Amino acid sequence: MGSFLSEFSSLVWGLPLLIFLLVANLILIFHSKFVPLKGFLHSIDLVKNHNESSDDQVSHFSALCNALAATIGLGNISGVAVAIYQGGAGAVFWMWVAAFLGMNTKFFECTLAIMYRDQDYLGNIQGGPMYYIQKGLNKNLKPLAIFFAICGLIGTLALFQINQLSVFLKTGYQVDNFLTAIIFTVIIFYILLGGLKRITSFTTKIVPLMSVLYFVLCIIILVINYDKVWGVFTSIFVEALTGKSISGGFLGYGVMHIMKTGIKRAAFSNEAGIGTAPMAHGNAKTDEPIAEGYVAMLGPFIDTIIVCTLTALVILVNKTSGADLNGIALTTFAFERSLGELGKHLLAIIILMFSFSTMIGMANYNKKCWDYVFKGRFNLGNKSFIAFYSLSIFFGALIKMSSVVDLVDIAYGLMALPNVIAVIILAPKVKRELQKYNQKFKV
């Protein structure tokens, strides 16, 4: 089974998908005229506007936090380590490139999420790829929306997060995987019973706290290893552009392999183009679609340019040829090497917050896909969803990491196809709205 998933993942993320995503991003850059650079300060101003949330809609800040809760997670700690293990330091460079392009992509997809909002079967306002595919494109293309939502039922499960958390607790603190599975299944079950309001309340509080704490710890480690930082930056660029390692701890890879690894892990981390963030931003309490697009593009910047880069630097300044580690074990090794036993315990706190916040954020996405696919039919309503998602947490803690990574990669690749196709087709409409908005607010 593991071999099949690995081969299927390689097929999905083959050269055709990479070329498609690259061309799509270039088209969006052309339409927006580099909006991530020109509108960056304006997006920060919008986040400061803390309007109140309602039962089915949330503020700009809450929408961003909910999206970040699902993206800032173990993908930033363990996923970056996987990227470095699979593609060397050069993979970090391609993560940066993908993040910049991702800011632009998120601007478009989250703008569309507001432009084409609709009611779900319960009468709640929703946005996301399912709705802008259904409302913005030809009705004959509605199967694309259903296909996205079905893939989303797998892609938005927090399998990787609970899996890596259970591995960390098992290796670092001898907590049995079964116990981890039981505890977090029960906690997730309780929070999901509270609905969107409880989810956004939780994420709005924990995301800023965990991000600042992790930032401070990483900066301390980089200060301790300040003499290695420049060399690490050099290796990132050299390996990305030559496909060869300049560090004995890494294998030499071709540029295409390194590029693919960096793009996959960036997609897994910040989810730009995958179509998940529009589902969170679609709940924003705003009548200005462009404004929400501006806010949304901060996600990849915070997630990948800042958080993932800090993780990569911490790993690389502590990397030794004798440490053939992968995933969460590699990041743990880096923290312990610089901060001793205290580093492991501090990272444990971060991992708990990151993984748990992602489980909650992803639940919001999964619920939207669930409701779109089933619409309450066959007695598959809210209670059935809570049982489904909670059980996925239980089983995710017990299965192999390699299978989890491949499964999520496959689902993300298949989600990206209908989403990006829709975004490209609808991009001219966003462009016209962008021009009107920028003139009105003098951006």
C-alpha positions in Angstrom: 0.0 0.0 0.0 2.8 2.4 0.9 4.6 1.8 -2.4 1.4 2.4 -4.3 0.7 5.7 -2.5 4.3 6.8 -3.1 4.1 6.0 -6.8 0.7 7.7 -7.2 2.0 10.8 -5.3 5.0 11.0 -7.7 2.5 10.7 -10.7 0.2 13.4 -9.4 3.1 15.8 -8.6 4.9 15.0 -11.9 6.2 17.5 -14.4 2.8 18.3 -16.0 1.3 19.5 -12.7 4.5 21.6 -11.9 4.4 23.2 -15.3 0.6 23.8 -15.0 1.0 25.5 -11.6 4.0 27.6 -12.8 2.1 28.9 -15.9 -1.0 29.5 -13.8 1.0 31.6 -11.3 2.6 33.6 -14.0 -0.8 34.4 -15.5 -2.1 35.5 -12.1 1.1 37.7 -11.6 0.4 39.3 -15.0 -3.2 40.1 -14.0 -2.4 41.5 -10.6 0.8 43.4 -11.6 2.6 42.1 -8.5 -0.1 42.8 -5.9 1.8 41.1 -3.1 4.5 43.8 -3.3 2.3 46.8 -3.9 -0.5 46.0 -1.5 1.5 44.5 1.4 1.2 47.5 3.8 -2.5 48.0 2.9 -3.2 44.3 3.9 -1.6 44.9 7.3 -3.9 48.0 7.8 -6.9 45.9 7.0 -6.0 43.3 9.6 -5.9 46.0 12.2 -9.6 46.8 11.5 -11.0 44.4 14.1 -14.7 44.2 13.2 -16.9 42.0 15.3 -17.7 38.4 14.4 -21.2 37.0 14.1 -22.5 33.4 14.3 -21.7 32.6 10.7 -19.2 35.3 9.8 -15.9 36.5 11.3 -13.6 39.5 11.2 -10.7 39.9 8.8 -8.3 39.1 11.7 -10.3 36.0 12.8 -10.5 34.7 9.2 -6.7 35.1 8.8 -6.1 33.4 12.2 -8.4 30.5 11.2 -6.6 30.1 7.9 -3.2 30.4 9.7 -4.3 27.9 12.3 -4.7 25.3 9.5 -1.5 26.3 7.8 0.9 27.1 10.6 1.3 23.7 12.1 3.6 20.7 11.9 4.1 21.5 8.2 6.3 24.3 9.5 8.2 22.2 11.9 8.2 18.7 10.5 7.3 19.4 6.9 10.3 21.7 6.4 12.5 18.9 7.9 11.0 16.5 5.4 11.8 19.0 2.6 15.4 19.3 3.7 15.8 15.5 4.1 14.3 14.9 0.6 15.7 17.8 -1.3 18.6 19.3 0.7 19.0 22.9 1.6 18.1 24.0 -2.0 14.5 23.0 -1.4 14.2 26.0 0.9 14.8 28.4 -2.0 12.0 26.9 -4.0 9.8 27.1 -1.0 10.4 30.9 -1.0 9.6 31.1 -4.7 6.4 29.1 -4.2 5.5 31.3 -1.2 5.8 34.6 -3.1 3.7 33.2 -6.0 1.4 31.8 -3.4 0.7 35.2 -1.9 -0.6 36.3 -5.3 -2.6 33.1 -5.8 -4.2 33.4 -2.3 -5.2 37.0 -3.2 -7.1 35.8 -6.2 -8.7 32.7 -4.7 -9.8 34.4 -1.4 -11.2 37.4 -3.4 -13.3 34.9 -5.4 -14.4 33.3 -2.1 -16.2 36.6 -1.2 -17.3 37.4 -4.8 -19.2 34.1 -5.2 -20.4 33.4 -1.7 -23.6 31.3 -1.3 -25.6 29.6 1.3 -25.0 26.0 2.3 -27.8 23.6 2.9 -28.2 24.9 6.4 -28.6 28.5 5.2 -25.1 29.6 6.4 -23.0 31.9 4.3 -20.1 30.0 2.8 -17.3 30.7 0.3 -14.6 28.6 -1.3 -13.7 26.8 -4.5 -16.9 24.7 -4.5 -19.0 27.9 -4.7 -16.9 30.0 -7.1 -16.7 26.9 -9.4 -20.4 26.4 -9.2 -21.5 30.1 -9.5 -18.7 31.6 -11.5 -18.2 29.0 -14.1 -20.5 27.2 -16.5 -23.0 25.0 -14.8 -21.7 22.0 -16.7 -18.5 22.3 -14.7 -20.2 21.7 -11.4 -18.7 18.2 -11.2 -15.3 20.0 -10.7 -16.7 21.5 -7.5 -17.9 18.1 -6.3 -14.5 16.6 -7.3 -12.7 19.3 -5.3 -14.9 18.7 -2.2 -14.5 14.9 -2.3 -10.7 15.3 -2.5 -10.9 17.9 0.3 -12.5 15.3 2.5 -9.1 13.6 2.5 -6.8 16.5 2.0 -8.2 18.5 4.9 -7.9 15.7 7.5 -5.3 16.5 10.1 -3.6 13.2 9.6 0.0 14.5 9.3 -0.4 16.7 12.4 -1.7 14.0 14.8 0.7 11.5 13.3 3.8 13.6 13.9 2.5 14.6 17.3 2.1 11.0 18.3 5.6 10.2 17.0 7.1 13.1 19.0 5.4 12.1 22.2 6.3 8.5 21.8 10.0 9.1 21.1 10.5 12.0 23.4 8.2 11.2 26.3 7.3 7.5 25.9 3.6 8.3 25.6 1.9 5.4 23.8 0.5 6.3 20.4 -2.8 4.8 21.4 -3.1 7.1 24.5 -2.3 10.1 22.3 -5.0 9.0 19.8 -7.6 8.7 22.6 -6.8 12.0 24.3 -6.9 14.2 21.2 -9.9 12.4 19.7 -11.9 13.4 22.8 -10.6 17.0 22.8 -11.3 17.5 19.1 -14.7 16.0 19.5 -15.6 18.5 22.3 -14.4 21.5 20.4 -16.2 20.5 17.2 -19.5 20.3 19.2 -19.2 24.1 19.7 -19.3 24.9 15.9 -17.6 27.7 14.0 -17.8 30.2 16.9 -15.8 28.0 19.3 -13.3 27.2 16.5 -12.6 30.8 15.6 -12.5 31.8 19.3 -9.8 29.2 19.9 -7.7 29.9 16.8 -7.8 33.7 17.3 -6.3 33.3 20.8 -3.7 30.6 20.1 -2.3 31.6 16.7 -0.6 34.9 17.7 0.8 33.3 20.9 2.3 30.3 19.3 3.8 32.2 16.4 5.5 34.7 18.6 6.8 32.0 21.0 8.3 30.0 18.1 9.8 33.1 16.5 11.6 34.0 19.7 13.0 30.5 20.2 14.3 30.2 16.7 16.0 33.6 16.9 17.7 32.6 20.1 19.1 29.4 18.3 20.2 31.5 15.3 22.0 33.9 17.6 23.8 31.0 19.4 24.9 29.7 15.9 25.4 33.1 14.3 28.7 32.1 12.8 27.0 29.4 10.6 24.0 31.5 9.3 25.8 33.0 6.3 27.1 29.7 5.2 23.6 28.2 5.4 22.1 31.0 3.3 24.9 30.3 0.7 24.1 26.6 0.6 20.4 27.3 0.1 21.1 29.3 -3.1 23.9 27.1 -4.4 22.0 23.8 -4.0 18.8 25.3 -5.4 20.5 26.4 -8.6 23.0 23.7 -9.2 21.2 20.6 -7.8 24.4 19.7 -5.9 25.0 19.6 -2.2 27.8 21.5 -0.6 27.3 19.9 2.7 28.4 16.4 3.5 25.2 15.6 5.3 23.1 15.8 2.1 22.8 13.8 -1.0 23.2 15.6 -4.3 19.9 16.0 -6.2 19.0 17.4 -9.6 17.5 20.9 -9.8 14.1 19.4 -10.9 13.9 17.1 -7.9 14.8 19.9 -5.5 12.3 22.3 -7.1 9.5 19.7 -6.9 10.3 19.0 -3.3 10.3 22.7 -2.3 7.1 23.4 -4.2 5.3 20.3 -2.7 6.3 21.2 0.9 5.4 24.9 0.4 2.0 23.8 -0.9 1.6 21.5 2.1 2.7 24.3 4.5 0.9 27.4 3.2 -1.7 25.7 1.0 -1.8 28.5 -1.6 -3.6 27.3 -4.7 -4.9 24.2 -2.9 -8.2 25.9 -2.2 -8.4 25.6 1.6 -7.8 29.2 2.7 -10.8 30.5 0.6 -13.1 28.4 2.7 -11.9 30.2 5.9 -11.8 33.7 4.3 -15.2 33.0 2.7 -16.7 33.5 6.2 -15.2 37.0 6.6 -17.6 39.7 7.6 -16.9 42.1 4.7 -18.6 43.5 1.6 -15.2 44.1 -0.1 -13.9 41.0 -1.9 -10.6 42.7 -2.8 -10.0 43.6 0.9 -10.3 40.0 1.9 -7.9 39.1 -0.9 -5.4 41.5 0.5 -5.7 40.1 4.0 -5.4 36.5 2.7 -2.1 37.1 1.0 -0.4 37.6 4.3 -0.9 33.9 5.0 1.9 32.5 2.8 4.2 35.4 3.9 3.8 34.6 7.6 3.6 30.8 7.2 6.4 30.2 4.7 8.6 33.3 4.4 8.9 33.7 8.1 8.0 30.6 10.0 9.3 27.9 7.6 12.5 29.9 7.0 13.2 30.1 10.7 12.7 26.3 11.0 15.0 25.7 8.0 17.7 27.9 9.3 17.5 26.3 12.7 17.8 22.8 11.2 20.6 23.7 8.8 22.9 25.4 11.4 22.6 22.3 13.5 22.8 19.7 10.8 25.6 17.2 10.9 26.6 14.4 8.6 26.0 11.9 11.3 22.4 12.8 11.9 20.4 10.9 9.3 17.0 12.0 10.7 13.8 13.0 9.0 10.6 14.8 10.0 10.0 15.9 13.5 13.0 14.0 14.8 15.3 16.2 12.7 13.8 19.4 14.1 13.9 18.1 17.6 17.6 17.2 17.1 18.3 20.8 16.0 16.6 22.3 19.1 18.3 19.9 21.5 21.7 20.5 19.9 21.5 24.3 20.6 19.4 24.5 23.7 20.0 21.1 25.4 17.2 19.2 27.1 15.3 22.5 27.6 15.1 22.8 23.8 13.2 19.5 23.6 10.7 20.6 26.2 10.2 24.0 24.7 9.7 22.5 21.3 7.2 20.1 22.8 5.0 23.0 23.9 5.3 24.5 20.4 4.4 21.2 18.7 1.4 20.8 20.9 0.1 24.2 20.0 1.0 24.0 16.3 -0.5 20.5 15.8 -3.6 21.1 17.8 -4.4 24.5 16.2 -4.1 22.9 12.8 -6.4 20.0 13.8 -9.0 22.6 14.7 -8.4 24.8 11.6 -8.6 21.8 9.2 -11.8 20.7 10.9 -13.5 23.9 9.7 -12.4 23.1 6.1 -13.4 19.5 6.3 -16.8 20.4 7.6 -17.4 22.7 4.6 -16.4 19.9 2.1 -18.6 17.4 4.0 -21.6 19.7 3.9 -21.1 20.4 0.2 -20.8 16.7 -0.7 -23.6 15.3 1.4 -25.9 18.3 2.1 -27.3 16.5 5.2 -28.5 13.5 3.0 -28.3 9.9 4.2 -28.3 11.2 7.8 -24.8 12.5 7.2 -25.2 15.8 9.0 -23.2 17.5 11.7 -23.1 14.6 14.2 -21.8 12.3 11.4 -19.1 14.8 10.4 -17.9 15.1 14.0 -17.6 11.4 14.3 -15.8 11.1 11.0 -13.3 13.8 11.7 -12.7 12.7 15.3 -12.1 9.1 14.2 -9.6 10.3 11.6 -7.6 11.9 14.4 -7.6 8.5 16.2 -6.4 6.5 13.2 -4.0 9.2 12.1 -2.0 8.8 15.3 -1.5 5.1 14.6 -0.5 4.8 10.9 2.9 5.2 9.2 4.3 8.7 8.5 5.3 7.9 4.9 1.8 6.8 4.0 0.3 9.9 5.6 2.6 12.3 3.6 1.9 10.5 0.3 -1.9 10.5 1.0 -2.0 14.2 1.8 0.2 15.1 -1.2 -2.1 13.2 -3.5 -5.2 14.9 -2.2 -3.6 18.4 -2.3 -2.5 17.8 -5.9 -6.0 16.7 -7.0 -7.6 19.6 -5.1 -5.2 22.1 -6.8 -6.3 21.2 -10.3 -10.0 22.2 -10.3 -9.3 25.2 -8.0 -6.5 26.7 -10.1 -8.4 26.1 -13.3 -11.4 28.1 -11.8 -9.1 30.9 -10.5 -7.4 31.3 -13.9 -10.8 31.5 -15.7 -12.2 34.0 -13.2 -9.0 36.1 -12.8 -10.1 38.8 -15.3 -13.1 39.6 -13.1 -10.9 39.9 -10.0 -8.6 42.2 -12.0 -11.4 44.6 -12.8 -12.6 44.6 -9.2 -8.9 45.2 -8.1 -8.6 48.3 -10.3 -11.9 49.8 -8.9 -10.9 49.0 -5.3 -7.4 50.5 -5.7 -8.8 53.7 -7.2 -11.4 54.0 -4.5 -9.0 53.5 -1.5 -5.9 54.9 -3.2 -3.9 51.7 -2.7 
